[in-house]
Amino acid sequence: MLTFNQYFDKNSDLRHLANPNQKALDSVFDLISLERKNKKSGYYELPFEQKALQESHAYVKEKQFFLDSVKNIVIIGIGGSSLGLKAIDGLLSHLPARKKIQLAFLEHTDPIEIQKSLYNIHIKDSLFIIISKSGTTIETSSLMKYVIHRYGLFESFEKKSHLLFITDEDSPLYLLGKKEQVSTVGISKNIGGRFSVLSAVGVLPLMLLGYDVERLLEGAAEFEKNFFERKEEHLLKKAIFLAKNRDRFPINILFSYSSVFKDFNSWYVQLWGESLGKFDIYGKKVGLTPISLIGSIDQHSFLQLIAQGLMDKTITFLSIHQAKYIEPKIPDISFEYLGCTDFVNGASFAKLLNVQQIATMETIQNEGIPTDHIELEELCETNVGKLIIYFELLTSCVGGIFNINSYDQPGVELGKIRLREIFKILSKA
Amino acid sequence: MLTFNQYFDKNSDLRHLANPNQKALDSVFDLISLERKNKKSGYYELPFEQKALQESHAYVKEKQFFLDSVKNIVIIGIGGSSLGLKAIDGLLSHLPARKKIQLAFLEHTDPIEIQKSLYNIHIKDSLFIIISKSGTTIETSSLMKYVIHRYGLFESFEKKSHLLFITDEDSPLYLLGKKEQVSTVGISKNIGGRFSVLSAVGVLPLMLLGYDVERLLEGAAEFEKNFFERKEEHLLKKAIFLAKNRDRFPINILFSYSSVFKDFNSWYVQLWGESLGKFDIYGKKVGLTPISLIGSIDQHSFLQLIAQGLMDKTITFLSIHQAKYIEPKIPDISFEYLGCTDFVNGASFAKLLNVQQIATMETIQNEGIPTDHIELEELCETNVGKLIIYFELLTSCVGGIFNINSYDQPGVELGKIRLREIFKILSKA
């Protein structure tokens, strides 16, 4: 279960925006329903589809014997092709079902990082998964060439079985996979990378790691169904509040209380930043800047700025209920000179973390800063599915109000063109 | 060597601010010189002091026999007590001098993280270093109690030798250390946590890890000396530009091209955010919001927002010159359908990363967004010392122009009081 609490009206002058009227709610809802109906993005369908599950099961069944020997999975993919998978594994890696497979990510072109990531990776017990919508992203294609060369992955049919492509149907990489008889799983073209984690991009690797991906999709499906049956109106309210206060609060912080959220927060940063930073249909630049914080640790780095710096931020707190995590405890020891720290003695660390989150939230609220709070009852596939689709739907709603296309990223293309130009100049020099 | 390039005047209407007149430069310089002279913060003296070096050498000499057996160092400390050390180890861990000691950080009260950090840590080959200005920070004191209890560190004189306290002279933790005969190294009270990495807080652990800390301090000293001899005027120019444009560009991004900068960026985020987010002397809330990005990876998550979202950001690029890192290379392989990716074939990954940084910077500049670029010739102690003091001096200059106290963090105290209150209420319930 997830609980949602919104405290947007601590500032009396924000009260009307914190409680939008029915017309406003209906208008955003209609917008999103239309998007979904028109299949502007395919992500809306993913929780209800059987495609990713079936194709993943088929792959696992075909390769069962080889997969039983796999000790390392190396993901070659960047941005939307890796962040979602990393986020979910980060949240759930403590589950007993998680196989003892090492998951490594080869994401970028940093020479030091490449060497470190592949240290101790040998072909015999490794599976290399190339994830890319096109296969032509320069980081991914370069790293793919590197691993294929380093491990001789194209040298024989046997070696090719250590490779798996997950890519858009009929993309260059898809065609290469088919031609070279590499296992290749296709995903629909109209699912953007950052909205793709509930497709085969996430589902297939997560299945290989031992997770119950059916429950992941069921959780997402349940939340989405409820949303479209108008049972999750808080989401519409939040979208309206954030979108309509974009000039006053251009920065949105996700302040997550547990280090397990670290990669989830990075996934959110990409989803929010890349979807919402756009020209709107009137040619105006809009955007909301996402920031990732982890509690309690970032209370000691960023809280001062939130509490007493510019009032340009909203804060979403994300936490796990303490009840399920009773160990370890703070020992009931008292040291001379440090008696003022004894008030937490005997409490579980989870309880301390929980109270820290509440204390920080209340302190920030008292400054008149808009906050909301999402609490997960526990970390399990179902709840993570809900959390994923919640943030995706929220992003779509805000993008809808902004009058932008939430699903493209034209600003990234300019840099790619310039990269090619500079290489051309250098090669002539 | 570090090179500094500033491109603040790509927007014609910012040109006058990008080139402040001599009076403005002198005024900021005088401000900072006075701060240093008045010892408003002790950090200015650290690169020139022998104290941290001498006390660290003394500790190493006394414990040489025990230290030779240490395979794990566990740092118990949060915020300024851990971020600087982690940053420097992240930047330099590839150096041959770095000993094969595992460095673990026990920073916060997350139950899952605690268990993970201490997995496989046994007392016999481990040193536990408690770093805290007071010893009463609740995360640090609770975790200290936990490790002392778990490993029985107070049970005998022998076991106490596995403990080391680094703390303010005469703080509660200092007094406890002296009373219990735990090795205790004191630091000056007027050095804030986030400015303390060149004190024993950083120097002693870094020495234990095998780094050449003399050169770290020398690098910092050289840069600081040059700055106060008016040979690094670009720093004053940048401070004026950022401070005077705070309303137009309230967000400052540090976009570092290599994953080795990850922890360095976190150090910068704390330094910048916590120092500059304040009430000024007129009672007005001011602040600049720092954001950490790593290239090329975050080109695929955040670049869209920079390029086409709100124009409220400045970007500092940080990179390493490619010349020293010629391996690995992108293999000269061509795949059918992927021919458009072959223009980088044969280049080193470092070169690709380098050109990606240039291409991204130029693309952003063309949008009229203010950028600057710091390039390190190579990753070594000297250059890292320079980089550290550069950002500290920059922070002081901006804080000086803001008319704030850059060295306190009153906003964090409110949450601590509320934490205590909630625990009191809960214990009565």
Interface residues (C-beta under 8 A of the other chain):
Chain A: I78 G79 G80 L83 H94 E107 H108 T109 D110 P111 I112 E113 I114 Q115 G135 T136 T137 I138 E139 S141 S142 K145 Y146 I148 H149 P172 L173 L175 L176 K179 R194 P250 I251 Y257 S258 S259 V260 S266 V269 Q270 G273 E274 L276 G277 K278 F279 K285 V286 G287 L288 T289 I291 I294 G295 S296 I297 Q299 H300 S301 F302 L303 Q304 L305 I306 A307 Q308 G309 L310 M311 D312 K313 Y325 E327 P328 I330 P331 I333 F335 E336 Y337 L338 C340 T341 F343 V344 N345 A347 S348 F349 A350 L352 L353 V355 Q356 I358 A359 T360 E362 T363 N366 Q409 P410 G411 V412 L414 G415 K416 R418 L419 R420 E421 I422 F423 K424 L426 S427
Chain B: I78 G79 G80 L83 H94 E107 H108 T109 D110 P111 I112 E113 I114 Q115 G135 T136 T137 I138 E139 S141 S142 K145 Y146 I148 H149 P172 L173 L175 L176 K179 G193 R194 P250 I251 Y257 S258 S259 V260 S266 V269 Q270 G273 E274 L276 G277 K278 F279 K285 V286 G287 L288 T289 I291 I294 G295 S296 I297 Q299 H300 S301 F302 L303 Q304 L305 I306 A307 Q308 G309 L310 M311 D312 K313 Y325 E327 P328 I330 P331 I333 F335 E336 Y337 L338 C340 T341 F343 V344 N345 A347 S348 F349 A350 L352 L353 V355 Q356 I358 A359 T360 E362 T363 N366 Q409 P410 G411 V412 L414 G415 K416 R418 L419 R420 E421 I422 F423 K424 L426 S427
